Each structure stands twice: as C-alpha cells, then as structure tokens.
Amino acid sequence: MVTGVGGMVGQGILRTIRSLGQDISLHGTDIRAVSAGNHLCDSTHVLPYAYDPSYIPAIARLVSELAIDLIIPSTDYECYFLARHAAETGTTVAASPAEVSAACLDKFKTHEAFQAHGIPFADSMLPSSYQQRHASVVVKPREGRGSRNIHVNPPNPGSYDDSFVVQEYLDGPELTTTFYVNRDGKLHGHITLVRELEAGSTSRCEVTKQHDDEIQGLVERMIANLAFRGSCNLQSRVTSAGVIPFEVNCRISGTNSIRSQLGFPDVAYTIDEYLNDCEPEAPRVTGGCAIRMTHDIIYPDLSLAEVRDRHDNFRIF
C-alpha cells in the first residue's frame, strides 16, 4: 500500500515499483477518490487525514481486507502517525521511529535536536522570542511543506505567532540530499542534487558530488544521534561556513523517480528490505540531470466519478 497517491511523491513511488517488474499488487490511498495516481494502482481507497482519529482504524481495515504486507507512506504526517501506531496497523510500515518523525515534522524541534547533538543547522527561533541575530531571515510554518507561506525578510518577524519559525536566511546554492539507512542503522548511501523549484516542487535538477565528503560526515553524525531508518531527505545550502541544513524530511522525497534513474533507487531499497527481506543493492550514483514535464491521463467516455484504478480504459498523452 502506498499512501498519498495524489501527490508527486506517491506517484513517483508507484511508478518506480511498477518499473521493477516484480509481482507486486499495488493499492493506493488518498484523501480524494480520483487523482493522478489512480492509473498506477490495482485498487484505490479514500482515507481521512492522518491526524483524524479514524485514520488508523481505516488503515487497519484495509490491511486486513487487502492482505497488505507493507505500507509505504508518502507524506510527513502519515509517516509519523503510522510509525506511532505501527502495531495497530497489522503490517510492516516503512518509516523511521515516531520520535524521529516528530522531530522532523517541526522545523523548530529539528533545530533543537540538531543543536543538542552539535550538528549544524540553520539558526532558528520562535517569533515570540525573536532576536535580531541575523541580517536576513526567513519566516515559515513550523510544520509547513512544499515551500508554501514562506516570507523572506518580512518587516516584523516577531509579529507572527509561534506556529511559525524564524530562520536565518542561508544564502547559497540549494542542495537536496537523499540518504538511505538500512534496518540495522547503517548508512547505505546518499545522493545530492542541485535543484530549481517551481511551486514548491523540483522542476530541474542535476547530480553533484562536489560536497559528498562533507555531506557524508554530516549524515553520519545525524544517524549516530537520531534513529533514522529508510529513505530520508536533507535540504541544505552551501554557505561560506560550509553545507548547512535547514530542513529534514523523514520520508521518501519528491525526486524519488529521478533518483531511480541516476543510480540511487531508494524506493527499490525499501522494497528489498521491507517486502522481500533481502539486502538492497549498493548505490551506483551517476552524473546526470533531469527536467520535469507534465503528462495528461485521458479516460475516454468516463466521468471523474467513474474513475477507479489501472483497470480503467485510459491513455497517457
């Protein structure tokens, strides 16, 4: 079962699993009945938001009815709630422990966790305790995602409520690093992309190995102090002080389909470890770049209310 199949992360996970050519039944969930991920699923199911009290019981019912062997969550909240209630789901959940997911959900808590262990992170503070420590700051939701509702150098950073965080604005190229931690807690490998964003999502990216040694040391310090598992994503900028992280996503990230073509198929690693119970292949990161484009899924003679799954008549243009 892949959750959040209406989003880019979930769709990338589905495409990668389909590309493996393994005999895997894929069942998708989302808050909407029809999304761009339906055509990749053997069945699709509507679920409430992860924080809804009915979410875990609904997951457990689907696991029982569909004989689900593995859940791969694609959203931050689902990673946290599924990890927290893993025993109640009745199956395996590919996610870091709940306490790690919780720390990564909240950018201020991430800063506190990194600071406690002496790991570099963008200086962060709550608006209620804002001090003018930096010439340039960015104010963003503590639990926001997708680069939404972000304010660079607003007139009064202290005027926001404490659902926001004030971060030092890091000036320099933005990097997105995906690292994979095996079930035994060892770093399997990592890949770093320089990227450009449009509407909060990667539009163009390119593999860089320029900062690999520094990032390797940074990630090793992270997993030595926090129990990350599986695929996780580190966002950082290259500054005069080195590579400084400003956000951690404790889940498979949106460039997973791109990584699968550039020598770092972390979705395949997840399937190997958590479904097939075998050692994942070693990463073979290559050079290369990627540009994203849009495709249309056309369902001739069907209304939106009639769209179900990959057994429908559709074509991609």
Backbone hydrogen bonds, N-H to C=O, Kabsch-Sander energy under -0.5 kcal/mol:
donor,donor_aa,acceptor,acceptor_aa,energy
2,V,27,H,-2.3
3,T,72,I,-1.8
5,V,29,T,-2.3
7,G,4,G,-1.8
10,G,4,G,-0.7
11,Q,7,G,-2.3
12,G,8,M,-2.2
13,I,9,V,-2.2
14,L,10,G,-2.4
15,R,11,Q,-2.5
16,T,12,G,-2.4
17,I,13,I,-2.4
18,R,14,L,-2.5
19,S,15,R,-1.9
20,L,16,T,-0.8
20,L,17,I,-1.0
21,G,18,R,-1.3
22,Q,17,I,-0.5
24,I,22,Q,-2.0
26,L,24,I,-0.5
27,H,25,S,-0.5
28,G,43,S,-2.6
29,T,2,V,-1.9
30,D,45,H,-1.7
38,N,35,S,-1.3
40,L,37,G,-1.7
41,C,38,N,-1.9
42,D,26,L,-3.6
43,S,26,L,-0.9
45,H,28,G,-1.9
47,L,30,D,-2.6
52,D,49,Y,-1.9
55,Y,52,D,-2.2
58,A,54,S,-1.9
59,I,55,Y,-2.4
60,A,56,I,-2.8
61,R,57,P,-2.0
62,L,58,A,-2.0
63,V,59,I,-2.7
64,S,60,A,-1.9
65,E,61,R,-2.8
66,L,62,L,-2.8
67,A,63,V,-0.8
68,I,63,V,-1.6
71,I,92,T,-2.3
72,I,1,M,-3.1
79,C,75,T,-2.1
80,Y,76,D,-1.9
81,F,77,Y,-2.9
82,L,78,E,-2.5
83,A,79,C,-1.7
84,R,80,Y,-2.6
85,H,81,F,-1.8
86,A,83,A,-1.1
88,E,85,H,-1.1
89,T,85,H,-1.0
89,T,86,A,-0.8
90,G,86,A,-0.8
91,T,86,A,-0.6
92,T,69,D,-0.9
94,A,71,I,-2.5
95,A,93,V,-1.5
100,V,97,P,-0.9
101,S,97,P,-2.2
102,A,98,A,-2.7
103,A,99,E,-1.5
104,C,100,V,-1.8
105,L,101,S,-1.7
106,D,102,A,-1.0
107,K,105,L,-0.6
107,K,142,R,-2.4
110,T,106,D,-2.5
111,H,107,K,-2.0
112,E,108,F,-2.2
113,A,109,K,-2.7
114,F,110,T,-2.6
115,Q,111,H,-2.7
116,A,112,E,-2.3
117,H,113,A,-1.1
118,G,115,Q,-1.3
119,I,114,F,-3.0
122,A,245,P,-2.4
125,M,166,V,-2.1
129,S,126,L,-1.6
130,Y,127,P,-1.6
133,R,131,Q,-2.6
138,V,167,Q,-2.7
139,V,151,H,-3.2
140,K,138,V,-0.5
140,K,165,V,-2.1
142,R,163,S,-2.8
144,G,141,P,-0.7
148,R,145,R,-0.5
151,H,139,V,-2.8
153,N,137,V,-2.7
153,N,151,H,-0.6
159,S,156,N,-2.1
160,Y,157,P,-1.1
164,F,161,D,-1.8
165,V,140,K,-2.6
166,V,125,M,-3.3
167,Q,138,V,-3.0
167,Q,165,V,-0.6
168,E,123,D,-2.7
169,Y,136,S,-2.5
170,L,168,E,-0.7
171,D,169,Y,-0.6
172,G,170,L,-0.6
175,L,236,S,-3.0
176,T,193,L,-2.4
177,T,234,L,-3.1
178,T,191,I,-2.5
179,F,177,T,-0.5
179,F,232,C,-2.2
180,Y,189,G,-2.2
181,V,230,G,-2.5
182,N,180,Y,-0.5
182,N,186,K,-2.8
185,G,182,N,-2.3
188,H,180,Y,-3.3
189,G,180,Y,-1.0
191,I,178,T,-2.1
193,L,176,T,-2.4
194,V,206,E,-2.8
195,R,174,E,-1.2
195,R,193,L,-0.5
196,E,204,R,-2.7
198,E,201,S,-2.8
201,S,198,E,-1.7
203,S,196,E,-3.1
204,R,196,E,-1.1
205,C,290,A,-2.2
206,E,194,V,-2.0
207,V,288,G,-2.9
208,T,192,T,-2.3
212,D,209,K,-1.4
215,I,211,H,-2.7
216,Q,212,D,-2.8
217,G,213,D,-2.0
218,L,214,E,-2.0
219,V,215,I,-3.0
220,E,216,Q,-2.3
221,R,217,G,-1.7
222,M,218,L,-1.8
223,I,219,V,-2.6
224,A,220,E,-1.3
225,N,221,R,-0.9
225,N,222,M,-0.7
226,L,222,M,-2.1
228,F,226,L,-2.2
230,G,181,V,-2.8
232,C,179,F,-2.5
233,N,249,N,-2.9
234,L,177,T,-3.4
235,Q,247,E,-2.9
236,S,175,L,-2.2
237,R,244,I,-2.1
238,V,173,P,-2.1
239,T,237,R,-0.8
239,T,242,G,-2.6
242,G,239,T,-1.6
244,I,237,R,-2.6
244,I,242,G,-0.6
246,F,235,Q,-2.8
247,E,235,Q,-1.4
249,N,233,N,-3.0
250,C,248,V,-0.6
251,R,249,N,-1.8
256,N,253,S,-1.4
259,R,255,T,-2.8
260,S,256,N,-1.8
261,Q,257,S,-0.5
261,Q,258,I,-1.5
262,L,259,R,-1.5
264,F,259,R,-2.4
266,D,264,F,-1.8
269,Y,265,P,-1.9
270,T,266,D,-1.9
271,I,267,V,-2.2
272,D,268,A,-2.7
273,E,269,Y,-2.5
274,Y,270,T,-2.6
275,L,271,I,-1.7
276,N,271,I,-2.6
278,C,272,D,-2.7
284,R,263,G,-2.3
286,T,262,L,-1.9
290,A,205,C,-2.5
292,R,203,S,-2.8
298,I,296,D,-0.6
298,I,315,R,-3.4
302,L,299,Y,-1.6
306,E,303,S,-1.4
307,V,303,S,-0.7
307,V,304,L,-0.9
310,R,41,C,-2.9
312,D,309,D,-1.9
314,F,312,D,-0.7
315,R,298,I,-2.2
317,F,296,D,-2.7
